Amino acid sequence: MVDLRSATDEHLNTARASAHGRSAHLLVHDGHLRQTLIALRAGEGLSEHNPPQAGSVHVLVGRVRITAGDEETEVGGGELVELVHQRHSVSALEDSVFLLTTVTGLPDGDPTV
């Protein structure tokens, strides 16, 4: 069992102290499912990258912006958003921690996990 409150505090403190302004920890790795806790210091982010086959971002604290092409989505503490199916980046508008849930490695078109 993972205590998300403690993990959030721990990784936010680590991100604040890090030269790169971030901290991440894989919490769940079960078959095709991954859940990763990611902390970003305000102004830091994850550069543009390919999307997983399916995924979501649940912001635990703070506020992040997800940018995909010309579209921007801001997600705040307590909010959950499905990831877009195109290259995207994530930037922290304030010190933030989010739970990234992804499904990868399925054969194309396979909707099962």
MDTraj code that builds the backbone (N, CA, C; nanometers):
import mdtraj as md
import numpy as np

residues = "MET VAL ASP LEU ARG SER ALA THR ASP GLU HIS LEU ASN THR ALA ARG ALA SER ALA HIS GLY ARG SER ALA HIS LEU LEU VAL HIS ASP GLY HIS LEU ARG GLN THR LEU ILE ALA LEU ARG ALA GLY GLU GLY LEU SER GLU HIS ASN PRO PRO GLN ALA GLY SER VAL HIS VAL LEU VAL GLY ARG VAL ARG ILE THR ALA GLY ASP GLU GLU THR GLU VAL GLY GLY GLY GLU LEU VAL GLU LEU VAL HIS GLN ARG HIS SER VAL SER ALA LEU GLU ASP SER VAL PHE LEU LEU THR THR VAL THR GLY LEU PRO ASP GLY ASP PRO THR VAL".split()
xyz = np.array([
    [0.0837, -0.1161, 0.0000],
    [0.0000, 0.0000, 0.0000],
    [0.0897, 0.1245, 0.0000],
    [0.0481, 0.2263, -0.0739],
    [0.1231, 0.3499, -0.0837],
    [0.0454, 0.4609, -0.0140],
    [0.1125, 0.5341, 0.0726],
    [0.0532, 0.6515, 0.1354],
    [0.0809, 0.7702, 0.0429],
    [-0.0189, 0.8078, -0.0372],
    [0.0011, 0.9141, -0.1365],
    [0.0330, 1.0487, -0.0735],
    [-0.0220, 1.0772, 0.0428],
    [0.0081, 1.2060, 0.1082],
    [0.1550, 1.2150, 0.1454],
    [0.2074, 1.1094, 0.2057],
    [0.3497, 1.1083, 0.2434],
    [0.4383, 1.1109, 0.1200],
    [0.4027, 1.0308, 0.0191],
    [0.4819, 1.0267, -0.1045],
    [0.4787, 1.1618, -0.1749],
    [0.3642, 1.2273, -0.1737],
    [0.3518, 1.3602, -0.2352],
    [0.4454, 1.4583, -0.1663],
    [0.4420, 1.4625, -0.0344],
    [0.5295, 1.5540, 0.0408],
    [0.6766, 1.5232, 0.0145],
    [0.7112, 1.3953, 0.0200],
    [0.8502, 1.3549, 0.0000],
    [0.9022, 1.3951, -0.1379],
    [0.8247, 1.3654, -0.2420],
    [0.8734, 1.3926, -0.3771],
    [0.8674, 1.5406, -0.4125],
    [0.7751, 1.6138, -0.3535],
    [0.7722, 1.7582, -0.3761],
    [0.8961, 1.8225, -0.3128],
    [0.9332, 1.7789, -0.1934],
    [1.0551, 1.8299, -0.1299],
    [1.1786, 1.7928, -0.2107],
    [1.1816, 1.6711, -0.2646],
    [1.2941, 1.6285, -0.3479],
    [1.3024, 1.7126, -0.4748],
    [1.1888, 1.7383, -0.5385],
    [1.1873, 1.8204, -0.6611],
    [1.2341, 1.9620, -0.6320],
    [1.1907, 2.0168, -0.5216],
    [1.2311, 2.1540, -0.4850],
    [1.3817, 2.1634, -0.4646],
    [1.4434, 2.0573, -0.4126],
    [1.5871, 2.0575, -0.3849],
    [1.6710, 2.0133, -0.5051],
    [1.6079, 1.9539, -0.6046],
    [1.6795, 1.8992, -0.7195],
    [1.7238, 2.0082, -0.8165],
    [1.8408, 1.9897, -0.8747],
    [1.8894, 2.0831, -0.9764],
    [1.7969, 2.0844, -1.0984],
    [1.7301, 1.9731, -1.1250],
    [1.6409, 1.9619, -1.2406],
    [1.4962, 1.9951, -1.2068],
    [1.4667, 2.0136, -1.0779],
    [1.3338, 2.0555, -1.0365],
    [1.2262, 1.9506, -1.0507],
    [1.2652, 1.8234, -1.0408],
    [1.1638, 1.7183, -1.0533],
    [1.2048, 1.5935, -0.9765],
    [1.1047, 1.5116, -0.9507],
    [1.1255, 1.3834, -0.8850],
    [1.0159, 1.2900, -0.9341],
    [1.0479, 1.1634, -0.9521],
    [0.9485, 1.0664, -0.9997],
    [0.9747, 0.9319, -0.9345],
    [0.8646, 0.8597, -0.9154],
    [0.8759, 0.7262, -0.8568],
    [0.7650, 0.6374, -0.9123],
    [0.8028, 0.5213, -0.9654],
    [0.7064, 0.4245, -1.0162],
    [0.6412, 0.3558, -0.8976],
    [0.5103, 0.3751, -0.8817],
    [0.4365, 0.3180, -0.7688],
    [0.3779, 0.1816, -0.8009],
    [0.3235, 0.1671, -0.9222],
    [0.2577, 0.0429, -0.9629],
    [0.3109, 0.0016, -1.0995],
    [0.3512, -0.1252, -1.1093],
    [0.3938, -0.1834, -1.2369],
    [0.3298, -0.3211, -1.2423],
    [0.2166, -0.3283, -1.3113],
    [0.1386, -0.4521, -1.3158],
    [0.1014, -0.4802, -1.4606],
    [0.1744, -0.5689, -1.5240],
    [0.1479, -0.5970, -1.6651],
    [0.1676, -0.4723, -1.7497],
    [0.0615, -0.4306, -1.8181],
    [0.0684, -0.3138, -1.9053],
    [0.0412, -0.1827, -1.8318],
    [0.0013, -0.1918, -1.7054],
    [-0.0361, -0.0750, -1.6257],
    [0.0837, -0.0195, -1.5505],
    [0.0994, 0.1125, -1.5567],
    [0.2022, 0.1834, -1.4805],
    [0.1364, 0.3024, -1.4118],
    [0.1722, 0.3255, -1.2849],
    [0.1295, 0.4461, -1.2157],
    [0.2537, 0.5077, -1.1548],
    [0.2815, 0.6309, -1.1956],
    [0.4032, 0.6998, -1.1551],
    [0.3681, 0.8303, -1.0880],
    [0.4278, 0.8545, -0.9723],
    [0.4116, 0.9810, -0.9025],
    [0.5207, 1.0739, -0.9530],
    [0.4819, 1.1914, -1.0019],
    [0.5774, 1.2877, -1.0569],
    [0.5594, 1.4212, -0.9868],
    [0.6697, 1.4759, -0.9376],
    [0.6690, 1.6078, -0.8736],
    [0.7525, 1.7024, -0.9584],
    [0.6995, 1.8226, -0.9797],
    [0.7693, 1.9248, -1.0578],
    [0.7687, 2.0565, -0.9812],
    [0.8830, 2.1209, -0.9762],
    [0.8913, 2.2549, -0.9193],
    [0.8302, 2.3531, -1.0188],
    [0.7689, 2.4596, -0.9711],
    [0.7084, 2.5605, -1.0585],
    [0.8080, 2.6028, -1.1660],
    [0.7602, 2.6090, -1.2908],
    [0.8438, 2.6501, -1.4030],
    [0.9178, 2.5357, -1.4705],
    [0.9173, 2.4194, -1.4102],
    [0.9841, 2.3032, -1.4687],
    [0.8818, 2.2188, -1.5434],
    [0.9295, 2.1211, -1.6192],
    [0.8344, 2.0394, -1.6937],
    [0.8965, 1.9179, -1.7567],
    [0.8135, 1.8515, -1.8337],
    [0.8546, 1.7356, -1.9123],
    [0.8432, 1.7763, -2.0581],
    [0.9521, 1.7684, -2.1310],
    [0.9508, 1.8111, -2.2704],
    [0.8577, 1.7240, -2.3534],
    [0.8310, 1.7695, -2.4740],
    [0.7376, 1.6989, -2.5615],
    [0.7799, 1.5531, -2.5785],
    [0.6817, 1.4634, -2.5675],
    [0.7080, 1.3207, -2.5780],
    [0.5863, 1.2503, -2.6370],
    [0.6075, 1.1270, -2.6824],
    [0.4991, 1.0483, -2.7400],
    [0.4020, 1.0046, -2.6314],
    [0.2749, 0.9924, -2.6661],
    [0.1755, 0.9512, -2.5664],
    [0.1767, 0.8004, -2.5448],
    [0.1285, 0.7559, -2.4282],
    [0.1078, 0.6126, -2.4095],
    [-0.0157, 0.5707, -2.4881],
    [-0.0413, 0.4413, -2.4959],
    [-0.1624, 0.3956, -2.5643],
    [-0.2869, 0.4490, -2.4952],
    [-0.2842, 0.4571, -2.3647],
    [-0.3929, 0.5146, -2.2867],
    [-0.3319, 0.5710, -2.1599],
    [-0.3905, 0.6800, -2.1091],
    [-0.3345, 0.7360, -1.9876],
    [-0.4167, 0.8493, -1.9318],
    [-0.3826, 0.8837, -1.8079],
    [-0.4478, 0.9965, -1.7419],
    [-0.3486, 1.0637, -1.6484],
    [-0.3807, 1.1885, -1.6160],
    [-0.3051, 1.2660, -1.5181],
    [-0.4026, 1.3087, -1.4099],
    [-0.3706, 1.2741, -1.2859],
    [-0.4494, 1.3153, -1.1698],
    [-0.3592, 1.4043, -1.0860],
    [-0.3877, 1.5343, -1.0853],
    [-0.3058, 1.6282, -1.0095],
    [-0.3452, 1.6187, -0.8626],
    [-0.2462, 1.5917, -0.7789],
    [-0.2703, 1.5798, -0.6350],
    [-0.2572, 1.7151, -0.5660],
    [-0.1537, 1.7914, -0.6031],
    [-0.1357, 1.9279, -0.5529],
    [-0.0774, 2.0126, -0.6635],
    [-0.1081, 2.1411, -0.6621],
    [-0.0524, 2.2335, -0.7591],
    [-0.1370, 2.2461, -0.8840],
    [-0.0719, 2.2889, -0.9919],
    [-0.1399, 2.3120, -1.1193],
    [-0.0399, 2.2903, -1.2318],
    [-0.0798, 2.2098, -1.3330],
    [0.0069, 2.1837, -1.4477],
    [-0.0657, 2.2202, -1.5771],
    [0.0129, 2.2418, -1.6805],
    [-0.0403, 2.2667, -1.8144],
    [0.0090, 2.1552, -1.9049],
    [-0.0850, 2.0928, -1.9761],
    [-0.0518, 1.9909, -2.0756],
    [-0.0726, 2.0550, -2.2118],
    [0.0327, 2.0554, -2.2928],
    [0.0288, 2.1192, -2.4241],
    [0.0469, 2.0132, -2.5313],
    [-0.0483, 2.0102, -2.6257],
    [-0.0434, 1.9181, -2.7397],
    [-0.0759, 2.0000, -2.8637],
    [0.0258, 2.0266, -2.9444],
    [0.0038, 2.1118, -3.0615],
    [-0.0396, 2.2497, -3.0160],
    [-0.1537, 2.2972, -3.0678],
    [-0.2049, 2.4291, -3.0310],
    [-0.2983, 2.4248, -2.9107],
    [-0.3240, 2.3066, -2.8579],
    [-0.4177, 2.2911, -2.7458],
    [-0.3438, 2.2890, -2.6124],
    [-0.3975, 2.3648, -2.5161],
    [-0.3435, 2.3665, -2.3808],
    [-0.4551, 2.3345, -2.2835],
    [-0.4244, 2.2492, -2.1869],
    [-0.5206, 2.2140, -2.0827],
    [-0.4539, 2.2360, -1.9483],
    [-0.5164, 2.3151, -1.8621],
    [-0.4665, 2.3338, -1.7268],
    [-0.5428, 2.2417, -1.6334],
    [-0.4686, 2.1749, -1.5467],
    [-0.5265, 2.0778, -1.4540],
    [-0.4774, 2.1119, -1.3141],
    [-0.5717, 2.1279, -1.2210],
    [-0.5374, 2.1666, -1.0845],
    [-0.5559, 2.0538, -0.9857],
    [-0.5142, 2.0783, -0.8628],
    [-0.5242, 1.9809, -0.7548],
    [-0.6637, 1.9217, -0.7446],
    [-0.6699, 1.7894, -0.7418],
    [-0.7964, 1.7181, -0.7321],
    [-0.8615, 1.6900, -0.8654],
    [-0.8033, 1.7391, -0.9740],
    [-0.8622, 1.7190, -1.1070],
    [-0.7903, 1.6060, -1.1811],
    [-0.8667, 1.5378, -1.2660],
    [-0.8187, 1.4248, -1.3445],
    [-0.8500, 1.4509, -1.4906],
    [-0.7522, 1.4255, -1.5785],
    [-0.7738, 1.4449, -1.7214],
    [-0.7159, 1.3270, -1.7983],
    [-0.7873, 1.2861, -1.9012],
    [-0.7382, 1.1822, -1.9915],
    [-0.6306, 1.2426, -2.0792],
    [-0.5241, 1.1679, -2.1035],
    [-0.4172, 1.2173, -2.1906],
    [-0.4600, 1.2128, -2.3369],
    [-0.4126, 1.3099, -2.4101],
    [-0.4407, 1.3160, -2.5534],
    [-0.3561, 1.2104, -2.6251],
    [-0.3991, 1.1725, -2.7442],
    [-0.3283, 1.0697, -2.8206],
    [-0.2390, 1.1334, -2.9264],
    [-0.1608, 1.2325, -2.8819],
    [-0.0610, 1.2950, -2.9685],
    [0.0531, 1.3428, -2.8805],
    [0.1646, 1.3775, -2.9447],
    [0.2793, 1.4259, -2.8688],
    [0.2357, 1.5429, -2.7813],
    [0.2894, 1.5473, -2.6597],
    [0.2506, 1.6528, -2.5666],
    [0.3644, 1.6803, -2.4683],
    [0.3531, 1.7918, -2.3996],
    [0.4482, 1.8270, -2.2941],
    [0.3679, 1.8646, -2.1699],
    [0.4357, 1.8653, -2.0560],
    [0.3722, 1.9013, -1.9298],
    [0.4601, 2.0048, -1.8612],
    [0.3999, 2.1124, -1.8128],
    [0.4759, 2.2126, -1.7390],
    [0.4022, 2.2469, -1.6098],
    [0.4796, 2.2713, -1.5049],
    [0.4226, 2.3051, -1.3744],
    [0.4027, 2.4552, -1.3646],
    [0.2800, 2.4968, -1.3426],
    [0.2486, 2.6379, -1.3243],
    [0.2784, 2.6812, -1.1808],
    [0.2779, 2.5846, -1.0914],
    [0.3191, 2.6033, -0.9522],
    [0.3772, 2.4699, -0.9070],
    [0.4414, 2.4667, -0.7913],
    [0.4939, 2.3392, -0.7425],
    [0.3801, 2.2380, -0.7459],
    [0.4039, 2.1237, -0.8092],
    [0.2950, 2.0294, -0.8364],
    [0.3395, 1.8850, -0.8227],
    [0.2420, 1.8008, -0.7888],
    [0.2620, 1.6566, -0.7869],
    [0.1409, 1.5954, -0.8558],
    [0.1669, 1.5006, -0.9482],
    [0.0558, 1.4328, -1.0149],
    [0.0844, 1.2845, -1.0272],
    [-0.0246, 1.2110, -1.0382],
    [-0.0185, 1.0672, -1.0586],
    [-0.0441, 1.0416, -1.2068],
    [0.0565, 0.9898, -1.2739],
    [0.0468, 0.9559, -1.4155],
    [0.0135, 0.8082, -1.4267],
    [-0.1007, 0.7770, -1.4860],
    [-0.1409, 0.6388, -1.5080],
    [-0.1323, 0.6114, -1.6573],
    [-0.0607, 0.5052, -1.6947],
    [-0.0454, 0.4726, -1.8365],
    [-0.0671, 0.3238, -1.8600],
    [-0.1104, 0.2947, -1.9811],
    [-0.1209, 0.1581, -2.0298],
    [-0.0386, 0.1540, -2.1583],
    [0.0581, 0.0648, -2.1645],
    [0.1442, 0.0530, -2.2823],
    [0.1687, -0.0940, -2.3127],
    [0.2179, -0.1178, -2.4320],
    [0.2587, -0.2524, -2.4686],
    [0.1494, -0.3446, -2.5173],
    [0.0286, -0.2902, -2.5379],
    [-0.0788, -0.3721, -2.5918],
    [-0.0666, -0.3788, -2.7430],
    [-0.1072, -0.4900, -2.8051],
    [-0.1102, -0.4935, -2.9512],
    [-0.2032, -0.3823, -3.0006],
    [-0.1722, -0.3239, -3.1143],
    [-0.2558, -0.2158, -3.1695],
    [-0.4015, -0.2591, -3.1765],
    [-0.4876, -0.1730, -3.1256],
    [-0.6306, -0.1980, -3.1314],
    [-0.6838, -0.2867, -3.0208],
    [-0.5976, -0.3366, -2.9314],
    [-0.6436, -0.4230, -2.8227],
    [-0.6899, -0.3366, -2.7060],
    [-0.8196, -0.3343, -2.6750],
    [-0.8701, -0.2482, -2.5687],
    [-0.8579, -0.3079, -2.4304],
    [-0.8059, -0.4291, -2.4165],
    [-0.7996, -0.4924, -2.2851],
    [-0.6697, -0.4641, -2.2170],
    [-0.6715, -0.4695, -2.0857],
    [-0.5502, -0.4484, -2.0074],
    [-0.5017, -0.5807, -1.9564],
])
top = md.Topology()
chain = top.add_chain()
for i, resn in enumerate(residues, 1):
    res = top.add_residue(resn, chain, resSeq=i)
    for name in ("N", "CA", "C"):
        top.add_atom(name, md.element.get_by_symbol(name[0]), res)
traj = md.Trajectory(xyz[None], top)
